[in-house]
Amino acid sequence: MLGGWTLQLVRRSNARAIQHHSAALAAGESRAIRWLQYGALLRDGSRAAGLTLLGLALAWGVSRYVHLDRRTAVGLTLVVIGAGISAAAGGAARSAGRGARLKWLLAGVAAGILLVVLR
């Protein structure tokens, strides 16, 4: 939820920056476009770094103060890995759409599975 909320903040900030530089954009100034891109990258990178640091701090706090037996820790690790794979697969499928890109995605997944099985 925090990631989604901060994403909205970054989008609004990017929109304000575009509105602020609208005259330069209308004039076709490449410098304005370049600085808008740099600013958007900086805002998104800062968001990602902040969320990563928060996640690492929470993980550190949990590992320091919550002592789990090995079986529970392995189970939680598998759940987290599964959630990450699920999120990545869902994002890739949404990004691929329904056309040729989806077919290439499926071909790549099939080739990867085949390589793992043959190994």
Number of C-alpha atoms within 10 A of each C-alpha: 6 8 12 9 9 16 16 12 15 17 14 12 15 19 14 12 15 18 12 11 16 14 12 15 16 9 9 11 12 11 11 18 16 11 13 18 14 12 15 19 13 12 18 18 12 13 17 15 12 14 15 12 12 12 12 12 12 12 11 12 11 12 12 9 8 9 10 12 8 9 9 11 13 12 11 13 12 12 12 12 12 12 12 12 12 12 12 12 14 12 11 14 15 11 12 16 12 10 8 10 14 16 13 12 17 14 12 12 13 12 12 12 12 11 10 9 8 7 6
